[in-house]
Structure formats: structure tokens, C-alpha cells
């Protein structure tokens, strides 16, 4: 078992090294940017410092290794994003005992229809178009030892706008390790490892005149423009969390994540949670610390958990995030564990 753990660490370390060597800050130069939107109101309320926590269904987004450590359940999350755009996240997990745990997740956008405008018709041509972001994943995670968990999360990513679209396959990987220091857990995740995306479709079809200054030639030759290929938003995060229980009724959780993306500079996320009587929670955090010109700053959140019948419980969470000049975003999550 020790040899397996060593091999896993070596492979992940090599991946991180290659990533760090090839990554240069290229803001706004990756496709599928919706994959960078935090999922789960609880995690987001903690400043998105959740890689070493990953103890609810949003682990399917943050660190898939967490699936091996949580109860069976389902989570539904809604994000009120910028420009009245909405994103919905659904995560489901089920424990298979000695075979690990599996999970399914879906991220879907709600952008709505928009008017088609042209230079000649700036108020609209009467047509409408829409855009869509979708990601679907099937995950597996397992506890290799009492203290070490690993997980993999293959996903399908789809983007479209008007008559153009593309599909890509990607992979998330994550590990969790409970350190010998009581209450401290280390986490690491690599997300969206996959090929480039390129939108293609009939929207790029045009009629082209190869010699506009000549007469008598065919000035309506069918031709196709093309878009460039763009990398997926590959991300590497490493984090540490600390949990403690006081007097049996008071729980505290502190977490910090270091983020190294391929389309921006490095940054730090900080967060904390206080839980009273295992029912009421308040949270706070700060996102993108040390990242120049970031609009994301502090986050706040709260939650309520209620036992229903037997071991079935329901939880409701809310998050508010300051987005600087872009005002704020809000998230709502409902989860059921059984």
C-alpha cells in the first residue's frame, strides 16, 4: 500500500511540475470559463477555500476525493451570476462500500434568448439566438487507507452560441490526506485536464469575393471563417483545513487554498465556518487574495441543517459574494443526506 501511495504522489507531482512550467498568466484566453464559477453555497461562502474540506456533494467540483468520505446524498445549487445569468449545479453521490463511491454532477446555464443585431439593424433583425454552457461528470473515489483518499472525475463539456458549438472530454483528479496533527487535513486537486475547444458551425459561413476589384468574376463564393482553439481552464489547487469541536456543541472549520490556474496569476482563498449544535452555521471568507485587479473579494454565508427521519437530514445554505464594480452574486443550495 505504501508503494501505491508513493507512486500516486510521484505521478501527481510530475503533473504539477509540468503544469507549473508551462503555465503563464493568460487572462481571458481559455474556453469554458463557466467551469471557474464556484459551486455549492457552503463552499462559496467560505471564500472558495474548500479543496481540503470537500465534505458535501460539491466535492464533485472542488476535490472529487471527498466523495469517499461523505454520506449518500444529493445537492441542488443555483447561482445568480453577473448580467442576470443563472447557473445550476446538481450533485449526487452513493457509497459502494469496499468498491469506493460514485457520483454524478451536472452544471447547466440559464442565459436566455438574445436579439440578433447587425450594423444595419442595431435594434435587432427579428431573430434571436442563445448560448449554453453544460458540464456532466461521472466520478469515482476511494479511501486507500484510513487517512488517504483519492478520486477521479471524467467529464463532458459542451458550449454553444447560436449555430456554433463544441464538445470536449476532461478529467479532474484529487487527493485528501488526514495529517498526524489532529484536525488538520491536506487536499490537492487538478481540474479540467483535457484538450482545447474550438467553436464551429454554420454561423461562420460567408459569401466571399476573391477579387472585389474585378468584374465578371464570381463574387459569391461560399467560404467558412474559423475560430481559434482555446485551452480549457486547467487548475491546480492545494489546501489545508483545520476542524475542531468545543464542548460538543461548537464546531469550527478553517481553510486556506492556494490556486495556480493556467489563465491567471496565483492567488489565495481563505475561509471559515462556525457551527452551533450541528444545526446553525455562519461562514465568511476572502477570495483571490494577492490577485491584482480581481473583482472578487469577501464572501458571507449561513446554513441550517435539520434531521428528518432516522439518518435522513436536509440542509439549506445561502451565500453572498462581493464582486466589486460588478456588484454581487448570490447562491442558494439545498441538500439531502441519507
Buried (B, 14 or more C-beta within 10 A) or exposed (E): EEEEBEEBBEEBEEBBEEBEEEBEEEEEBBBBBBBBBBBBBBBBBBBBBBBBBBBBBBBBBBBBBBBBBBBBBBBBBBBBBEEEBEBBBBBBBBBEEEEBBBBBBBBBBBBEEBEEEEEEEEEEEEEEBEBBBBBBBBBBBBBBEEEBBBBBBBBBBBBBBBEBBBEBEBBBBBBBBBEEEEBBBBBBBBBBBBEEBBBBBEBBEEEEEEEEEEEEEEEEEEEEEEBEEBBBBBBBBBBBBBBEEEEEEEBBBBBBBBBBBBBBBBBBBBBBBBBEEBBEBBBBBBBBBEBEEBBBBEBBBBBEBEEEEEEEBBBBBBBBBBBEEEEEBBBBBBBBBB
